[in-house]
Amino acid sequence: MTKPRTGYIRPLDLENGQVDMTHGSGGRAMAQLIEELFLAAFDNEFLRQMNDQASFPAPAGRMVMATDSHVVSPLFFPGGDIGCLSVHGTINDVAMAGAMPLYLSAGFILEEGFPLADLARIVESMARAAQEAGVAIVTGDTKVVERNKGDGVFITTTGIGVVPHGVNISGDRARPGDAILVSGPIGDHGVAIMSLRESLSFSTTIASDTAALHGLVAAMVAAVPGIHALRDPTRGGLATTLNEIARQSGVGMMLRETDLPIRDEVRAACEFLGLDPLYSANEGKLIAICRQEDAGVLLAAMRGHPLGQEAALIGEVIADDHHFVQMETTFGGRRIVDWLTGEQLPRIC
């Protein structure tokens, strides 16, 4: 980030002001935006150095890094917004390696004319999410594009974390006989976004499940250090994520439809909207694959954490040269749970 210049300049009007091209110029207006908005919200000892990079200590262990861009539409939705989502999404990508997230960077693409009040709301949400997760936003970048050349704000975050010695969690480690678990009801985020886009109202508010999962992961790893695979089923939902793991590991999977946790209101909304909850995005759930003999211990550890109280054992890994994901239906038959050929719901995160 650019160091602010000395000299008086009128404070930002965070109630009525708008982003303009000078806020991305590299000059005084940009320095003011950084100092009065971003630095004020994200303040920490590393960011306060105001260099073009961050210097920070790293504990012992394997380092993990993940980058995620966020273009969700609309920017604000029941249960969250693009700000907290950009923090949670990257923290979760790091955590799925069994890592403890440590630091984040944040890059903003702002559109000329975007209300500063909305930007402040997003930044404050990011700051709150990072603080609650115990992760510092230590560096970043801001660019401004002309009016009608963006869509308000896009955010890219990069996260760094550390994996403790002895932990080896990867999508290529699922083995036939392994148990498949999910940390809670699926499809909440996708349905929350879609219902808002379509201006639909239901008797019960369907809210995004966006949350930072590293605390849950830490409890799971403490209980079962030998977890084989973890993944957060975001775009493409549970079905697509399991297909990814099946291909990585060279195995098949068999799910039980009767054991899939899906809220009644989400199931009803999906039927109304013509969606399949298996492919609906999640932002606060994870899939875990472990040895069958460890499944009971792992399930108990998940249910003992606030973000895993509704965790369920939903199937098992099987040998299959075709790497199919299948499901035993409630009617006693079987069906293939295939990859999506396109995207069920674009701009979901």
C-alpha distance (Angstrom), angle and dihedral (degrees) to the residues before:
residue distance angle dihedral
M1 . . .
T2 3.82 . .
K3 3.79 117.3 .
P4 3.83 112.0 -116.4
R5 3.82 117.4 -109.3
T6 3.76 122.0 -125.9
G7 3.80 120.9 -107.8
Y8 3.80 135.9 79.8
I9 3.76 121.4 -69.4
R10 3.79 126.8 167.3
P11 3.84 111.4 -97.1
L12 3.80 117.8 -102.9
D13 3.79 114.8 -87.3
L14 3.79 96.9 -130.2
E15 3.81 92.3 176.0
N16 3.80 102.4 51.4
G17 3.80 106.5 6.2
Q18 3.80 127.5 106.4
V19 3.77 136.2 -149.6
D20 3.80 111.0 -96.8
M21 3.79 133.7 -176.9
T22 3.80 93.0 -95.0
H23 3.80 89.0 66.0
G24 3.80 87.8 70.6
S25 3.79 97.9 37.9
G26 3.77 98.3 95.7
G27 3.80 90.5 -119.4
R28 3.78 136.8 104.5
A29 3.81 96.3 -59.7
M30 3.79 90.9 54.0
A31 3.79 91.6 47.1
Q32 3.80 89.2 50.9
L33 3.81 92.3 50.9
I34 3.80 89.8 51.2
E35 3.78 94.9 46.2
E36 3.81 100.2 41.4
L37 3.79 98.8 37.6
F38 3.81 115.7 17.9
L39 3.79 100.4 30.7
A40 3.79 92.3 41.6
A41 3.81 91.1 53.5
F42 3.81 101.0 37.1
D43 3.82 97.3 36.2
N44 3.82 115.3 160.9
E45 3.78 137.0 137.7
F46 3.80 94.3 -94.9
L47 3.80 97.2 47.7
R48 3.80 90.9 43.4
Q49 3.82 89.6 67.5
M50 3.84 86.2 73.3
N51 3.80 95.4 -150.8
D52 3.80 126.1 144.6
Q53 3.79 88.1 -105.8
A54 3.79 137.7 27.3
S55 3.80 125.8 -113.0
F56 3.79 114.9 -158.3
P57 3.82 141.1 155.4
A58 3.80 120.8 -100.8
P59 3.80 122.7 -153.3
A60 3.79 123.5 -137.1
G61 3.79 117.9 -74.1
R62 3.81 139.4 65.1
M63 3.79 114.5 -44.3
V64 3.80 119.8 -128.1
M65 3.82 126.2 -164.7
A66 3.82 130.4 -173.3
T67 3.80 133.5 177.9
D68 3.80 125.2 -159.2
S69 3.82 131.3 176.4
H70 3.79 119.8 -150.8
V71 3.80 123.0 -151.9
V72 3.81 100.4 153.2
S73 3.79 117.9 163.6
P74 2.98 123.1 -122.2
L75 3.81 98.7 33.9
F76 3.81 93.2 -144.5
F77 3.80 122.5 43.7
P78 3.82 139.8 158.9
G79 3.79 107.6 -66.5
G80 3.79 98.0 14.5
D81 3.78 151.5 -13.3
I82 3.79 140.5 -122.4
G83 3.81 89.3 -80.8
C84 3.79 100.9 61.1
L85 3.81 89.5 33.1
S86 3.82 91.1 59.0
V87 3.80 90.0 53.8
H88 3.80 97.4 42.4
G89 3.81 94.6 44.6
T90 3.78 95.5 56.6
I91 3.81 95.4 38.1
N92 3.81 88.1 54.4
D93 3.80 93.6 49.5
V94 3.81 88.6 54.9
A95 3.81 92.8 44.1
M96 3.82 93.3 54.0
A97 3.81 87.9 74.3
G98 3.80 88.6 58.3
A99 3.80 88.6 -102.5
M100 3.79 130.4 144.3
P101 3.84 107.0 -126.6
L102 3.80 112.7 -128.6
Y103 3.80 112.7 168.3
L104 3.81 140.7 16.3
S105 3.78 135.4 -162.2
A106 3.80 121.0 -157.5
G107 3.80 129.5 -154.9
F108 3.82 120.2 -169.1
I109 3.81 128.5 -159.7
L110 3.82 105.1 -166.6
E111 3.79 127.1 -170.6
E112 3.78 120.2 -133.7
G113 3.81 109.0 -103.8
F114 3.81 95.7 27.3
P115 3.84 108.1 144.8
L116 3.79 113.0 -105.0
A117 3.80 88.6 -144.1
D118 3.81 90.2 62.3
L119 3.80 91.2 44.7
A120 3.80 90.4 51.4
R121 3.80 90.1 49.8
I122 3.82 90.5 52.0
V123 3.81 93.8 46.3
E124 3.80 92.0 48.1
S125 3.81 89.3 50.7
M126 3.80 90.4 51.7
A127 3.79 91.5 48.5
R128 3.78 92.0 49.6
A129 3.82 92.9 48.0
A130 3.80 92.3 48.6
Q131 3.79 92.6 47.1
E132 3.80 92.7 49.2
A133 3.80 89.4 49.6
G134 3.80 92.8 47.9
V135 3.81 91.9 -123.1
A136 3.80 122.9 131.4
I137 3.83 123.6 -137.8
V138 3.80 97.5 -140.5
T139 3.81 106.6 172.0
G140 3.79 141.0 5.1
D141 3.78 150.8 155.2
T142 3.81 137.9 -124.2
K143 3.79 128.7 -153.5
V144 3.82 129.7 174.9
V145 3.81 125.2 -151.0
E146 3.79 127.8 -165.2
R147 3.79 121.9 -86.3
N148 3.83 112.1 -77.8
K149 3.82 90.9 16.8
G150 3.82 93.8 93.9
D151 3.77 137.5 21.4
G152 3.77 105.4 -111.8
V153 3.78 101.6 -76.9
F154 3.80 138.8 -5.9
I155 3.81 120.1 -169.2
T156 3.80 129.4 -159.6
T157 3.78 118.2 -169.0
T158 3.79 129.5 -173.1
G159 3.77 121.1 -162.4
I160 3.79 133.2 -161.8
G161 3.79 125.1 -161.9
V162 3.77 142.0 157.9
V163 3.81 130.2 -118.1
P164 3.81 115.5 -145.4
H165 3.79 118.4 -120.0
G166 3.79 112.7 -88.1
V167 3.83 96.1 28.3
N168 3.81 115.4 115.0
I169 3.80 112.6 170.5
S170 3.80 119.0 163.0
G171 3.79 141.0 148.1
D172 3.81 91.4 -115.7
R173 3.83 95.2 61.4
A174 3.83 102.0 76.4
R175 3.81 110.9 121.4
P176 3.83 133.4 -168.5
G177 3.79 109.3 -86.8
D178 3.83 93.9 31.2
A179 3.80 119.4 133.2
I180 3.83 122.3 -119.2
L181 3.80 118.0 -144.0
V182 3.80 134.0 177.8
S183 3.80 123.6 -157.2
G184 3.82 97.2 -133.1
P185 3.81 148.7 -39.5
I186 3.79 114.7 -19.2
G187 3.81 133.4 -138.0
D188 3.81 100.8 33.4
H189 3.81 97.8 123.3
G190 3.79 97.0 46.2
V191 3.79 93.5 48.3
A192 3.82 92.2 45.8
I193 3.82 90.5 54.8
M194 3.79 94.8 43.3
S195 3.79 95.0 47.6
L196 3.80 90.1 52.0
R197 3.81 92.7 48.8
E198 3.78 91.2 50.3
S199 3.84 92.3 43.8
L200 3.78 89.8 -123.6
S201 3.78 122.8 159.9
F202 3.78 125.8 -158.7
S203 3.78 131.5 -169.3
T204 3.81 88.1 -108.0
T205 3.81 122.7 42.1
I206 3.80 110.8 -115.2
A207 3.81 107.3 -147.8
S208 3.78 131.9 -170.7
D209 3.80 115.2 -99.2
T210 3.83 92.8 -141.9
A211 3.80 109.3 156.4
A212 3.80 142.0 139.8
L213 3.80 108.5 -101.0
H214 3.81 103.4 -169.5
G215 3.81 93.1 99.5
L216 3.79 90.4 54.7
V217 3.80 90.6 46.4
A218 3.81 91.4 50.9
A219 3.81 90.5 53.6
M220 3.80 90.6 48.3
V221 3.80 94.2 49.0
A222 3.80 90.6 47.7
A223 3.81 89.3 55.1
V224 3.82 97.5 39.7
P225 3.83 112.6 16.9
G226 3.80 89.9 178.2
I227 3.82 97.4 66.2
H228 3.79 106.3 150.1
A229 3.81 102.7 -153.5
L230 3.79 140.9 3.0
R231 3.80 128.2 -175.4
D232 3.80 136.0 164.5
P233 3.82 108.8 -132.9
T234 3.81 100.8 -137.2
R235 3.83 119.2 143.1
G236 3.79 109.1 24.4
G237 3.79 91.7 19.2
L238 3.78 129.1 -133.0
A239 3.81 95.4 -31.9
T240 3.80 97.1 54.0
T241 3.79 93.1 42.9
L242 3.81 92.9 52.6
N243 3.81 89.8 48.9
E244 3.81 88.9 53.4
I245 3.81 92.0 52.2
A246 3.82 92.5 44.1
R247 3.79 90.3 54.8
Q248 3.81 93.4 44.8
S249 3.79 92.6 50.6
G250 3.80 98.0 36.7
V251 3.82 93.7 -123.8
G252 3.79 141.1 111.6
M253 3.79 129.7 -122.2
M254 3.78 135.1 -143.8
L255 3.81 118.8 -157.7
R256 3.79 128.7 -169.2
E257 3.80 112.4 -135.4
T258 3.81 92.2 -157.0
D259 3.82 90.4 60.0
L260 3.82 97.9 49.3
P261 3.82 110.1 112.3
I262 3.82 108.7 -134.1
R263 3.80 123.7 155.7
D264 3.80 114.1 -118.9
E265 3.81 91.6 -124.7
V266 3.82 91.4 50.9
R267 3.79 91.3 48.6
A268 3.81 90.8 49.3
A269 3.81 92.8 46.8
C270 3.81 91.3 49.7
E271 3.79 90.7 51.8
F272 3.81 90.1 49.8
L273 3.82 93.6 46.9
G274 3.79 95.5 41.5
L275 3.81 92.9 -116.1
D276 3.79 131.4 136.0
P277 3.83 113.0 -130.8
L278 3.81 89.1 -147.3
Y279 3.81 87.9 69.0
S280 3.80 97.4 37.7
A281 3.80 116.2 112.6
N282 3.78 125.2 -105.9
E283 3.80 127.4 -164.3
G284 3.79 101.6 -178.2
K285 3.80 105.4 37.6
L286 3.78 134.0 85.3
I287 3.79 139.0 -161.6
A288 3.80 118.2 -135.8
I289 3.80 127.8 -166.1
C290 3.79 120.1 -167.4
R291 3.79 141.7 149.5
Q292 3.80 112.2 -65.8
E293 3.80 91.0 -119.6
D294 3.84 90.2 57.0
A295 3.81 95.5 47.7
G296 3.80 97.0 92.4
V297 3.80 93.6 50.6
L298 3.79 92.2 45.4
L299 3.81 93.2 47.6
A300 3.80 90.4 51.5
A301 3.80 91.2 50.0
M302 3.81 90.8 50.4
R303 3.79 93.3 48.6
G304 3.80 89.5 49.3
H305 3.81 90.9 63.2
P306 3.84 122.4 76.3
L307 3.81 91.5 -122.8
G308 3.80 94.0 49.6
Q309 3.80 104.2 42.8
E310 3.81 91.6 117.0
A311 3.80 96.0 43.0
A312 3.80 116.7 146.4
L313 3.78 141.1 -167.9
I314 3.81 102.8 -123.9
G315 3.80 107.7 172.4
E316 3.76 148.2 -44.7
V317 3.77 142.2 -94.6
I318 3.80 114.4 -105.8
A319 3.79 136.7 -172.7
D320 3.81 109.8 -96.7
D321 3.80 126.5 153.7
H322 3.82 89.1 -156.9
H323 3.84 92.1 54.7
F324 3.80 91.8 -134.6
V325 3.78 123.7 170.9
Q326 3.81 107.4 -142.5
M327 3.78 134.8 179.7
E328 3.78 133.3 -149.3
T329 3.80 102.6 -136.3
T330 3.78 128.4 -140.4
F331 3.82 87.5 -107.7
G332 3.80 92.8 59.7
G333 3.79 97.3 -104.1
R334 3.78 132.1 107.0
R335 3.78 133.0 -119.9
I336 3.79 136.1 -176.9
V337 3.80 114.4 -108.6
D338 3.78 97.2 -152.1
W339 3.79 135.2 -173.8
L340 3.79 117.9 -84.9
T341 3.78 110.9 -102.2
G342 3.81 89.0 -151.0
E343 3.77 136.1 -0.8
Q344 3.79 116.8 -66.1
L345 3.79 91.4 -155.3
P346 3.83 121.4 11.2
R347 3.81 124.8 -146.7
I348 3.77 92.9 22.3
C349 3.80 95.9 146.2
